[in-house]
């Protein structure tokens, strides 16, 4: 191979978003009745699984459960913590592969584990793995979160 044909090393990206890859946040939160009822009021989701204790006791779960979308709301706090670690203007552009694996009950304490796993320089977008566990360390929900650098134009 002649010197003109020698491949040049690809320079590392100087995009400040690359520094987010590998960043982790953990947020612990108690799931309160107040949160569940406020979420029901805000969204209009008054499913008896969430708001009616008598009904919930008659189900196989035996008690009221938190809304799955409320868990994603808690995960949003983790992405906000990551956002504070960059000088870039970033916005959430979505959650993919969301799965609710186990019920979360009112009174449970959950931990949101958020880790930025990838950066797409062409889109200026990070991907993050979200795993939510309960107080027993059991996985209750998972998702992938997309955070987009925004030019404001």
N, C-alpha and C positions, 0 to 999 in steps of 0.2 A: 504494500500500500504506500503510495507516495505521500509526502507531507500535505499536499493539497487535498488528499482523500481521507486524511486522518480525522475521525469524528471528534468534534469539540465537546468537551464536557458541558452538560446543561447546567447553567448557573442556578443556584438555589433561588427560589422566589424571594423577592424583597417585599412582597405583599405582607403587611402587618397581620393580616388574617391568619397566616400560616402559624403564627405564634400561639394560636388558640388550640391547635391540634395537641391532644394529650392533656389538656386542662380538664380538671374534674371539680365537681361541686357535689356536696351532699347536704340535703336540707331535711331536717326532722320536723314533723308536724303531727299534732294530735288532730284527729278528725272529730270535730265537735258537732253536736246537734245544731248549734247555731249556724255553722257552716253549711250543713246539709239543707236546713230550712231556708237559709238565705239564697242558696243556689237554686232551690226549687222555685222560690219566688222570682228570682232573676230570670230563669229560663222558662218557667211555666211547666216544668217537669214535676208534676205532683204524683208520680207513680206511687201507689201505696207501699211498694217495696222500700221506698225512701222515707215516707212521711207518716205512715199509719202503723203504729206499734202493734195494735191488735191484729191487723191483717198480716204483718210480717211474722208474728209469732205462729200463725197458722201455716206458714210456708216451710219448705224443707230447710231454709236458712235459719229459721227460728227467731230472727230479729232483723231490724232495719239495716239496710246497707247504704253506703255512700254512692252517689252517682259516679259512674266511670269518668264522665267528662270533668267532674270536680277534681279527680286525680290528675288529669292533664292540666287543669288550672294550677294545681300545686307545682307541677313540673315547670310551668311557665316562670315561677319564681327562681328556679335554678338557671334557666336560660338568661334571666335578667342579671343574675350574679356573674355569669360568664360575660355578658355584654359589658359589664363594668371593667373588664380586663383588657379591653381594646379601645383604641382611640377612634376606631371606625364607627360610622353610624350603621347599626345593624337592626334588622327587623325579622321577626319570625315569618317564615313563608309556609309553614305547615308541619304536620305530624304525619308520618307514614307508619304503616305496619303496627297500628295501635291494637293491643290485645289486653283484655282484662281476664286474668288467669284465675284469680281467687277473689271472693268477696272481701270488701273492706267494710267493717262495721263501725257504727258510731261509737266513739270511745277508743278505737284503735289508734296507735301511733304508727305512722308510716315514715319511711325514709326514701327520699327521691335521690337516686344515684344518677348523675348526669356526667357524661364524658364525651368531649369532642373527639371524634374518631377520624375525621377526614376533612379535607379542604379541596374544593374544585376551583382551581384558579380561573378557568374560563368563565364560570358563573359567579365567582367570588362568593361561594356558598359553603358553609360548613355543614357537616352531618354529625349528629350526636346520638349516642346510645343512651336511652333512658330505661332504667330498671327501678321499679318501686317495690319495696319490701315492707312487710308488716313487722310488728314488734318481735315476732318469733323468727325473723329473718327469712320468711317465706316470700317468694316472688309473687306479687299480686297483679302487676301490670308491667308492660314493656311498650316501647315505642321508639321510633327514630324521629329526631327533630332536625329541621332544616332552618338555619340561620343565615340570612342574606345580608351582605354588605350593601349599603344603599347610598347612591350618589346624591339623592335628593332632587334629581332632575326629572 
